[in-house]
Amino acid sequence: MTGLADEIRSGDRRALARAITLVESSLEDHRREADALLANILPLTGGSTRVGISGTPGVGKSTFIEALGSLLTRAGHRVAVLAVDPSSVRSGGSILGDKTRMEELARDRRAFIRPSPSKGTLGGVARRTREAMLVCEAAGYDVVIVETVGVGQSETSVADLVDAFVVLIAPAGGDELQGIKRGVMELADLVVVNKADGELLGTAEVAQADYAAALRLMRPKYDVWTPEVLLASSKERMGIAEVWDAVIRHRRALEESGDLLRNRERQALAWMWSEVDERLRGALRNAREVSRLLPAVEADVRTGACTPSAGAQRLLRAFDPESVTWVD
């Protein structure tokens, strides 16, 4: 892992891709190696601006990210895009087509695009997006953009990963306002009305006023920052620089108030507890007595012989932590 870490530090793109594949793996041996790698590169992380991009399907997230990423690379930034694609609930497969939707950025040597399947993880992000973000930072990318699945009001997990949470909306006014829902809007640091060009410009301006009014009714996340509603056209590359300027102003305000550091500390603790939850669940399923009892309990729950709650209690009572081989 020391050799791989050195390759990442040197900016080797293939090493970066291999490292992300490693941290995304669920195999126990790979988890040990991934933990060792992350411990090695941790001192190199934390220096990037982390931006989450969310919004309903069809709002133009990929086009917006390509426009923003191209603007940033021309300004000298190195940009990593972690794009999360929805996985099929039947086959588990994912299209992973973001590189084809961001052709210009995919050819840019100062950019790195990594599509990952959600694999059923809720909240619009992949299970190992946090780790992938750290690997990109260690490789020298100073802007990391996380594009979420795009499923509407459940797009909240990304707010626990990034510094600035940007919600894209289409110029559709009230109906779109209902579609996004309060849970996402309360987490937004910036709201961008996309596709604000041509015949849709007037509609976009109305939507901007509607969202600004809605946000005034909500309590801001921070005392030092009031969420802004901006207009942009990814197609015409208009308003993109203004969005990035707002991201920088937001970051500066949070740095000066200490909120940025507090956020990242909170996010690190949330990451730790998500690991505890995941590893305990895996240990429970793999414990000898639980494995022996599981088919009978599942049969009883399926047939209604016992409630799901009672079935869970039976499994938990059978769980013996000493019978589990824990991953170091």
C-alpha positions as CSV (number, residue, x, y, z in Angstrom):
1,M,0.0,0.0,0.0
2,T,3.0,2.3,0.5
3,G,3.9,1.9,-3.1
4,L,0.3,2.6,-4.3
5,A,0.2,5.7,-2.0
6,D,3.4,7.0,-3.6
7,E,2.0,6.6,-7.1
8,I,-1.2,8.4,-6.0
9,R,0.9,11.3,-4.6
10,S,2.8,11.5,-7.9
11,G,-0.5,12.1,-9.8
12,D,-0.6,8.7,-11.5
13,R,-4.2,8.5,-12.9
14,R,-4.1,4.7,-13.2
15,A,-3.0,4.4,-9.6
16,L,-5.8,6.7,-8.6
17,A,-8.4,4.5,-10.5
18,R,-7.0,1.4,-8.9
19,A,-7.1,2.9,-5.4
20,I,-10.8,3.9,-5.8
21,T,-11.6,0.4,-7.1
22,L,-9.8,-1.0,-4.0
23,V,-11.7,1.2,-1.5
24,E,-15.0,0.4,-3.2
25,S,-14.5,-3.3,-2.8
26,S,-16.4,-5.3,-0.2
27,L,-13.9,-8.2,0.1
28,E,-12.4,-8.5,3.5
29,D,-8.8,-8.6,2.2
30,H,-9.4,-5.5,0.1
31,R,-11.0,-3.7,3.1
32,R,-7.8,-4.3,5.1
33,E,-5.7,-3.0,2.3
34,A,-8.0,0.0,1.8
35,D,-7.8,0.9,5.5
36,A,-4.0,0.7,5.3
37,L,-4.0,2.9,2.2
38,L,-6.3,5.5,3.7
39,A,-4.1,5.7,6.8
40,N,-1.1,6.3,4.6
41,I,-2.6,9.1,2.6
42,L,-4.6,10.8,5.3
43,P,-2.1,13.5,6.0
44,L,-2.5,14.6,2.4
45,T,-6.3,15.0,2.5
46,G,-8.6,17.8,3.5
47,G,-7.3,20.5,1.3
48,S,-9.9,20.5,-1.4
49,T,-13.1,22.4,-1.9
50,R,-15.8,19.7,-1.7
51,V,-19.0,20.4,-3.6
52,G,-22.1,18.3,-3.8
53,I,-24.4,18.7,-6.8
54,S,-28.0,17.4,-6.6
55,G,-31.3,17.7,-8.4
56,T,-34.1,15.8,-10.0
57,P,-33.5,13.7,-13.1
58,G,-33.3,15.7,-16.3
59,V,-32.3,19.0,-14.6
60,G,-28.9,18.9,-16.4
61,K,-26.5,18.0,-13.6
62,S,-23.9,16.4,-15.9
63,T,-24.0,19.3,-18.3
64,F,-23.7,21.8,-15.5
65,I,-20.7,19.9,-13.9
66,E,-19.0,19.8,-17.3
67,A,-19.4,23.5,-17.7
68,L,-18.2,24.2,-14.1
69,G,-15.3,21.7,-14.3
70,S,-14.1,23.2,-17.6
71,L,-14.2,26.7,-16.1
72,L,-12.2,25.5,-13.2
73,T,-9.5,23.6,-15.1
74,R,-9.0,26.6,-17.4
75,A,-8.4,28.6,-14.2
76,G,-5.7,26.2,-13.1
77,H,-7.6,24.0,-10.8
78,R,-7.5,20.2,-10.8
79,V,-11.0,18.8,-10.7
80,A,-12.2,15.3,-9.6
81,V,-15.8,14.3,-10.3
82,L,-17.3,11.4,-8.4
83,A,-20.5,10.6,-10.2
84,V,-23.0,8.2,-8.6
85,D,-25.3,6.2,-11.0
86,P,-28.4,4.4,-9.8
87,S,-28.1,0.6,-9.6
88,S,-30.8,-1.7,-10.9
89,V,-32.8,-3.2,-8.0
90,R,-33.2,-6.4,-10.0
91,S,-29.7,-7.0,-11.5
92,G,-27.5,-4.7,-9.4
93,G,-26.0,-3.3,-12.6
94,S,-25.4,0.3,-13.4
95,I,-24.9,2.2,-16.7
96,L,-22.0,4.4,-15.5
97,G,-22.4,6.7,-18.5
98,D,-21.1,10.0,-17.0
99,K,-17.9,10.0,-19.1
100,T,-20.0,10.0,-22.2
101,R,-22.2,12.8,-20.9
102,M,-19.1,14.9,-20.1
103,E,-17.0,14.4,-23.2
104,E,-15.1,17.7,-23.0
105,L,-14.2,17.3,-19.3
106,A,-13.3,13.6,-19.8
107,R,-10.6,14.6,-22.3
108,D,-9.2,17.3,-20.0
109,R,-5.9,16.1,-18.3
110,R,-6.6,18.4,-15.3
111,A,-9.9,16.5,-14.6
112,F,-10.7,13.1,-13.4
113,I,-14.2,11.5,-13.7
114,R,-15.1,8.4,-11.8
115,P,-18.6,7.0,-12.1
116,S,-19.6,4.6,-9.3
117,P,-22.8,2.5,-8.8
118,S,-25.0,3.4,-5.8
119,K,-25.5,-0.4,-5.1
120,G,-28.7,0.3,-3.3
121,T,-27.2,2.9,-0.9
122,L,-29.8,5.5,0.0
123,G,-29.2,9.2,0.0
124,G,-27.9,9.6,-3.6
125,V,-24.3,8.6,-3.0
126,A,-22.3,5.4,-3.2
127,R,-21.2,3.6,0.0
128,R,-17.5,4.5,-0.4
129,T,-17.8,8.0,-1.8
130,R,-16.0,9.4,1.3
131,E,-13.0,7.2,0.8
132,A,-12.9,8.0,-2.9
133,M,-12.9,11.7,-2.1
134,L,-9.9,11.3,0.2
135,V,-8.0,9.4,-2.5
136,C,-8.6,12.2,-5.0
137,E,-7.4,14.8,-2.6
138,A,-4.2,12.9,-1.9
139,A,-3.7,12.8,-5.7
140,G,-3.7,16.6,-5.8
141,Y,-7.2,17.4,-6.9
142,D,-8.1,20.7,-5.2
143,V,-11.8,20.6,-6.2
144,V,-13.9,17.5,-5.7
145,I,-17.4,17.4,-7.1
146,V,-19.9,14.7,-6.0
147,E,-22.8,14.3,-8.4
148,T,-25.7,12.4,-6.7
149,V,-28.0,9.9,-8.2
150,G,-30.8,12.5,-8.6
151,V,-33.8,11.0,-6.9
152,G,-35.3,14.1,-5.5
153,Q,-36.1,14.5,-1.8
154,S,-33.8,11.7,-0.5
155,E,-30.7,13.4,-1.7
156,T,-29.5,14.3,1.8
157,S,-26.5,12.0,2.5
158,V,-24.2,14.1,0.2
159,A,-24.6,17.0,2.7
160,D,-22.6,14.9,5.2
161,L,-19.7,14.6,2.7
162,V,-19.2,18.0,1.2
163,D,-18.5,21.7,2.2
164,A,-21.1,23.2,-0.2
165,F,-24.4,21.5,-1.2
166,V,-25.7,22.8,-4.5
167,V,-29.2,22.0,-5.6
168,L,-30.1,22.4,-9.3
169,I,-33.6,23.0,-10.3
170,A,-35.3,23.4,-13.7
171,P,-37.3,26.6,-14.5
172,A,-40.7,25.0,-13.7
173,G,-41.9,27.2,-10.8
174,G,-44.3,25.8,-8.3
175,D,-44.5,22.2,-9.5
176,E,-40.8,21.9,-9.2
177,L,-40.9,23.5,-5.8
178,Q,-43.2,20.7,-4.6
179,G,-41.0,18.1,-6.2
180,I,-37.8,19.0,-4.3
181,K,-39.4,19.1,-0.9
182,R,-38.3,20.8,2.3
183,G,-35.8,18.2,3.5
184,V,-33.4,18.9,0.6
185,M,-34.0,22.7,0.5
186,E,-33.1,23.0,4.2
187,L,-29.7,21.5,3.5
188,A,-29.0,23.6,0.3
189,D,-26.2,26.2,0.5
190,L,-26.9,27.3,-3.0
191,V,-29.9,26.8,-5.3
192,V,-29.2,27.1,-9.1
193,V,-32.0,27.5,-11.6
194,N,-30.5,25.8,-14.6
195,K,-31.5,26.1,-18.3
196,A,-32.1,29.8,-17.8
197,D,-31.8,30.8,-21.5
198,G,-33.9,31.5,-24.5
199,E,-37.6,31.2,-24.0
200,L,-37.1,29.7,-20.6
201,L,-35.3,32.8,-19.2
202,G,-38.5,34.5,-18.0
203,T,-39.8,31.3,-16.4
204,A,-36.4,30.8,-14.8
205,E,-36.5,34.3,-13.3
206,V,-40.0,33.5,-11.8
207,A,-38.6,30.3,-10.4
208,Q,-35.7,32.2,-8.9
209,A,-38.1,34.5,-7.1
210,D,-40.2,31.6,-5.9
211,Y,-37.3,29.7,-4.4
212,A,-35.8,32.8,-2.8
213,A,-39.1,33.4,-1.1
214,A,-39.3,29.8,0.0
215,L,-35.8,29.9,1.5
216,R,-36.6,33.0,3.5
217,L,-39.2,30.9,5.4
218,M,-36.6,28.4,6.4
219,R,-34.0,28.7,9.1
220,P,-30.5,28.9,7.6
221,K,-28.0,26.2,8.4
222,Y,-25.4,28.8,9.4
223,D,-25.5,32.2,11.1
224,V,-22.8,33.5,8.6
225,W,-24.4,32.3,5.4
226,T,-27.9,32.8,3.8
227,P,-28.6,30.4,0.9
228,E,-28.5,32.2,-2.5
229,V,-30.6,31.4,-5.6
230,L,-28.8,31.9,-8.8
231,L,-29.5,31.6,-12.5
232,A,-27.3,29.6,-14.9
233,S,-27.3,28.2,-18.4
234,S,-25.0,25.2,-18.8
235,K,-25.7,25.1,-22.5
236,E,-24.7,28.7,-23.0
237,R,-22.1,28.6,-20.2
238,M,-23.7,31.6,-18.6
239,G,-23.8,32.2,-14.8
240,I,-21.3,29.4,-14.2
241,A,-18.6,31.7,-12.9
242,E,-21.1,33.4,-10.6
243,V,-22.0,30.0,-9.1
244,W,-18.3,29.2,-8.4
245,D,-17.9,32.7,-6.9
246,A,-20.7,31.9,-4.5
247,V,-19.1,28.6,-3.6
248,I,-15.9,30.4,-2.7
249,R,-17.7,33.1,-0.7
250,H,-19.6,30.4,1.2
251,R,-16.3,28.5,2.0
252,R,-14.6,31.7,3.1
253,A,-17.5,32.6,5.4
254,L,-17.5,29.1,7.0
255,E,-13.7,29.1,7.4
256,E,-13.7,32.5,9.2
257,S,-16.5,31.4,11.5
258,G,-15.0,28.0,12.3
259,D,-18.1,26.2,10.8
260,L,-16.0,24.5,8.1
261,L,-13.8,22.8,10.7
262,R,-16.8,21.9,12.9
263,N,-18.6,20.4,9.8
264,R,-15.7,18.2,8.8
265,E,-15.3,17.0,12.4
266,R,-19.0,16.1,12.5
267,Q,-18.7,14.4,9.1
268,A,-15.7,12.3,10.3
269,L,-17.7,11.1,13.3
270,A,-20.7,10.3,11.1
271,W,-18.4,8.3,8.9
272,M,-17.0,6.4,11.9
273,W,-20.5,5.4,13.1
274,S,-21.6,4.4,9.6
275,E,-18.6,2.0,9.6
276,V,-19.6,0.7,13.0
277,D,-23.1,0.0,11.7
278,E,-21.9,-1.7,8.5
279,R,-19.4,-3.9,10.2
280,L,-21.7,-4.9,13.0
281,R,-24.3,-5.9,10.5
282,G,-21.8,-8.0,8.6
283,A,-20.5,-9.6,11.8
284,L,-24.1,-10.4,12.9
285,R,-24.9,-12.2,9.6
286,N,-21.6,-14.1,9.7
287,A,-21.8,-15.2,13.3
288,R,-22.1,-19.0,13.6
289,E,-25.3,-19.2,15.7
290,V,-27.0,-16.5,13.7
291,S,-26.1,-18.2,10.4
292,R,-27.5,-21.5,11.8
293,L,-30.7,-19.8,13.1
294,L,-31.3,-17.4,10.2
295,P,-33.2,-19.7,7.7
296,A,-35.7,-20.7,10.4
297,V,-36.2,-17.1,11.5
298,E,-36.6,-15.8,8.0
299,A,-39.2,-18.6,7.3
300,D,-41.2,-17.6,10.4
301,V,-41.2,-14.0,9.4
302,R,-42.2,-14.8,5.8
303,T,-45.1,-16.9,6.9
304,G,-46.2,-14.6,9.7
305,A,-45.4,-17.1,12.5
306,C,-43.5,-14.2,14.2
307,T,-43.2,-10.5,13.7
308,P,-40.1,-8.9,12.1
309,S,-39.4,-7.3,15.4
310,A,-39.5,-10.7,17.2
311,G,-37.3,-12.2,14.5
312,A,-34.7,-9.5,15.0
313,Q,-34.7,-10.1,18.7
314,R,-34.1,-13.8,18.2
315,L,-31.1,-13.1,15.9
316,L,-29.7,-10.6,18.3
317,R,-30.0,-12.9,21.3
318,A,-28.1,-15.6,19.3
319,F,-25.3,-13.2,18.4
320,D,-22.0,-14.0,20.0
321,P,-19.3,-11.4,19.2
322,E,-16.6,-13.9,20.2
323,S,-17.5,-16.1,17.3
324,V,-16.8,-13.4,14.7
325,T,-13.5,-12.9,12.9
326,W,-13.2,-9.2,12.9
327,V,-11.5,-7.3,10.0
328,D,-8.5,-5.4,11.4
